[in-house]
């Protein structure tokens, strides 16, 4: 039985691939009904570098999400990120003959005019986001349909990306047996799950710190005014620890997750941490202050670069609601204090909210993008085409798996 109220978000992360399954209720509310995740071995800084590894990760994450949700997933809304993403603002203008009422076709035409730009070879437009409409000099109009005028203008935010990156995402999903309904910029997806409409209206900057990149989106008057990507993420923090403490990256990652702090005033001078070494030598004790200094230096670099970007675009003084940090970066202890010290504005950690169902499972900043993608799919009506898993299907799958193992055993034996 096909379920037309099931929506699925697929987050292509550098460290993990995450699948979030949501259902939309009759009142418009969203319930999380499934979550699946798998280590991401084929993605670097938001870009697919190994199709086969990525396909296997997608299959593993989809299988886990299907078991939890009880539905078979057919299509997803996928996220995209990386250094190839570029954005800019542009204005378009059209004349309205006879000063008649503005129609939806006029709105489409003026947006198309604003989006008319020469694209560099290998790039394509991923999204065109209207900021405001201007009718006969009257600005800050959100929807001009039904109004009367002779000159209609539109300010839009245009996001572009590499054609190959989008195609590789689609190709990976197709090889995993999944259709891609839509592709959404990941920081915009995260904003759907962690930002309120009031924050977007007043002015807010979202910083989504992932494993390979740290992405930014600035909202003002309810619209997107600027987006940017920084090729520094959680893996840079891990590598810094591995080099600074002479420990394997796998152990440095565990150390970062357990004891990650980026604000020295929170660390006690006599606090010690056990750090594994290489070559079979016994672990050694180092002060937590040393670990914090390493992580804080990298975090300061991230926020200083974003501060420079905001100042260059003239947006730092327009953040009435401050900065919201989400993604794995926000799980570092003291991140709010450090960011507020550097940026000079209020800072909070963004966690997915306004969702029901298994909300406790996704109440972590690292799931902000996956939840946001599912919300985007629900808002656009991009249903997953999922159907309920039946006991018959499960029995058939189990029988097929057993038969496959038996065939493999006989092949080995003979």
N, C-alpha and C positions, 0 to 999 in steps of 0.2 A: 504494500500500500504506500503510494507516494505521499510524502509529507511536505506541503508547500510552505510551511511556517518554520522550516529548519534552515539555519544560516551558519556557514562555517568560515572561520578566518584561519589563514595559514601564514605564520610568521617565519620568514626565511632569515634566521639569525646566524651569526658567525659561530656561536658556541652551541646553539640548539635550534632545532626546528620544532615549532609549537603549533598545535592544532586546537582550536577552541570551537566547540559546537554550542550553538545557542538556539533557543526557540522563542518566537515572538507570540505574545499572548494577544487576546482580542482587544485589550485596552492599550496595546502598543508597548507594554513593558517587555523587557528582555530577561529571559532565564538562561543561565549557563547550565547545560545538561551533560557536557562531556569535555574532557581535556586530555590531550595526548602530547607527549614530547619525546624527542630522541636526540642524541648527540649529533651535531652537524660537522661532518668531516669534509664535505665537498664545497664549502662556501668560505670565501675570504673577503672580509670587509663588504659584506652585502652582495657579492658577486659570485655566481656559480663558477667554480673552477674545475669541478669533477662531477660530470653528469651522473655516473653510476653510483657514486657514494651518496650524492644528493637524493637520487631516486630511492635508494634503500632507506635513508633517514625519513623520507616522506612516508614510505610504506609503513615503517615502524610506528611513526607518530599517528598516522591515520588509523592503524589497527588498534592502538591503545584508546584513541578517542571513540572509535566505534564500539569497543567493548564497554566503555563507561556510559556512553549515551544510549546504546541499544538501537542505533540506526546505522544504515549503510550509506556512506558518504559518496556522492557522485561528482560534486562540483564545489569549488572553494573561491573565496576572495583572497588573493595573495598580496603580500606586502613587498615593496621594493625599496632599496636604499643603496648607498654607495657613493663614492666620490664622483661618479659619472653624472649624478643628478645636478642639474643647474636650474636656476629660476630667475625670473625678472618680472617687473611690472610694466604694463603697456596700456595705452588708451586707444579706443576706437570711436569713430563718429559716423553717424548716418543722418540723412535728412528724412523727415516724415512729411510726405506730401499732404498739403491741405490742412495741416494742423489738426489731424484727426486723433482719435484715441490710440494709444500705444497698445499693440497686441503682442502675444507671445512670439509671433514670427518676427516682429521688429526687434525684440530682445535677443532672439537667436541670431539675427542678422548683425546686430551691433557687436555681439560677442565674437562672431566669426571675423568681423572686421578688425577687432582688437587683437585677435589671435593670428592675424596674417603677418607672418614674419619669416625671414629666410633662415632655414634650419641648416646647421652644419651637417656635413655628410656623416651618416651613421647614427644620427640622433632623431628622436621623434618627440612629439608633445604627449606627455602622460596625463596632464590635467590642466584645465582652464578654470580658474576659480574667480568668479566676480567679486569685486570689492565694494563698488558703489556704482550707481547710475546717476547721470547728470542730465536733467531735462531743461532746456532753455536757460542754462546757467544755474539752475537750482541743484545743489549737490546733496550728497548723503542720502540718496533715495535707494532703498533696498529692492523694491519691486515697482517698476514704473507702469505695469500693465493696468489699463483703465484710465490712466492720466492722459492729458491732452497737451501736445506740444509740437514743435516743428524741427527741433534739433535734439537728437538723443545721443549721449555719450556713455561709454562704459569704461571703467578702470578694472583691469583684470590682473590676476597673478598667474603667470604661465610657468609650468614645471615641465622640464624636458629631461630625457634620459637616453642612454645608449640603446639602440634597437636590439643589439645582440644580447644585452642583459635581460631585457624583458622577454625575448624569445627563448633564452635558456631557462628562465623560470617556467614559462609555459610548456616547453619541451620536457623538462624534468617531471612536471605534474602529469603530463600525458603519458609518459613512460611508466609512471606509477599508477596509471589507471584513473586519473582524476582530471576533470575539466576545470580550466580557470575562467570564472565568470567575469572577473574584474581584477585590475591591479591598482593598488592604492599606495601612495607614499607613506612610509611607516610612521614618521612623526605625526602626520595628519591623522592616521589611524589611532595612534596613542592618545591624541588630543580628545578623541571621541569618548574615551573611557576614563580619563582623569581630570579633564577640565570642565568647569561649569559654564553655562551661557553668559552669566554675569562677568566672569573673568575674561572671556573673549571680548565682551563689549567694552569693559574698562581698559583693557590692554594687558596682555600677559605673554610671557615667553616660556615656551616648553622646551626643555632640554632632555632628550631621550638618549641616555648613554648605554649603548649595547656592547657586544663583545668585540666588534671590529670597527665600528664607527660611533661617533656621538653626533646626533642630529638635532637641529634647532628649528622651531617654527614660532613666528611672532604673530599674534592676533591683535587686531585693533578694530573697534567698532563692529565686532562680530565677524570679521573677515580676516583671511590670511594676507599679511602684508610682506612677509619675508620668510624664506626657508634657506637653510644652509646645512652642509654636512662637513664634519671634521673627521679625518682618517686616523683618529685616536680612539681606542676603546678599551674594554676590560682586558684584552690580551696584552696591551701595552703595559698595564699595571702589573700583570702577572710576570711578564718578561723582566720588568724592572726589579721585582722581588727576586726572581731566579738569579739574575746577575749580581744583585747587591748582596744576597745572602749565600751565594754559591750552593744552590739547591736545585733539583730538577724542576721543570716547569709544572709538572703534574702536582708536585708537593707545594710549589709556590701558589698554585690555584687554590688548593685546599686551605693553605695558610691565609690567603686573602679572604676567602669566604668566612672562615672562623674568626679571624682577628683583624679584619679590614677596618682601619680607622684612618681618617685624613685630617684630624684636628688635634694637634699636640696638647692643648690644655686639658683634654679628656684622659690623657695617659698618665699613670702613676710612674714615678721614676724607678721604683724597684720591681716593676712588673716584668716577668720573664716569659719567653715563649720557646718551646722546643722546636728546633728546625732540623729536619732530616738532611743528611749529607749524601754525597755520592761515593762510589767505590767501596761500599760495604763498611765505611767508617761509622762509628756510633753518632747519634744525633747530638747537637750542641744547643746550649741555651743562649739566646740573644735577647736583648731588651726590647720590649714592645715599642719603646720610643724610636728605635732604629727602624723597625718595620713601618711605623707611622710616618717617619720622615720621608721614606722612599715613596710611599703612596701619596702623601700630601704634596710632594713636589710635582708629581704627574697630574694630580687633580687641579693644582694651581695653574698649571699650563693650560689645561682644558678651559677653565673659566676665564683666564686672561685672554685667550684667543676669542672666545665668544663675546667677552666684553668689548674687545676691539671691533668685532663685527657689528655689534649693536651701536657703538658710538659712530662708526663709519656710516651706517645707514640712518643715523639720527633717531634711533628708536629707544635708546636707553631711558630717556626722560618721559616716555609715553607708556611705561609699564606700571599702570596704577595698581594692578593685581600682583605685581612682582614676577617671580620666576617659579616655575614648577619643574622639579627634576623627577624623572621616572626612568625605568629600565634598570639594569643591574648596577649601574653607577650609583643609584640612589640608596643602595643597601649598605654603603660604606658608612660607618659610624662617624658622626660629625660633619657629614656632607652639607647639611643645611647651614651650619655656622660658617664653614669655609666659603661657601658660595655667597652668602649674605655679606661677608667681610670684603670679598673681592668686587662683587657687583654693586653693592650699596643699595640693594632693594630687598623687600621681604622675600623669603624663600621657603617653600614647603616641598615635601615629598609627595608625588602623585601616585595614588593606588587606584585600581579599577573600582568604580562605584556605580550606583544606580542600576545594578543588575541583581537579579534574584537567582534562585536555584542553588547551584554549587558555588556561591559567591565566596565562601571561605577558601575554596581551593585556588581561586585566582586573585585573592586579596594580597597580591605581591606585585611590586612595580615591574618585575621581569615579565609578567604576563600582560602588561598594559597594551602592547601592540596587538597580540593575538585577540584579546577581548575587543579592542577597538576595531579590528578588521571585521569581526563578526557583527558588531554594531553597524558599521558602514554597509555591510551586505544587507542587513535588515532594513536600513533607511532607504537603500536604493532598490529594494525588492529583488535582490540577486539571490534567489533561493538555491539551496544546495541540491534540490531534486532528490533528497535522501528518502529512503524507505525503511520502514521498521524491519529489524532483523527478526526472522521467525525461527522457532525451534527447529523446523525442518532444515532450514539453511544451515543452522549450526551443526545439526547431526550430519548433514552431507559433507560439510567442511571437515568435521572430525574424522569421518570415515575416509575421506580423500587423504588426509594427513597420515592416518594409520597405514593406509594402503601404500602411500609413498615411502614410508619408513620401512615397510616390509620388503618392497621392491629393492630399496637400497641395501638392506641387509643381505638379501639373496644374492645381489650382484657382487657384494664384497666377499661373501662366503665362497661362491663358485669361481 
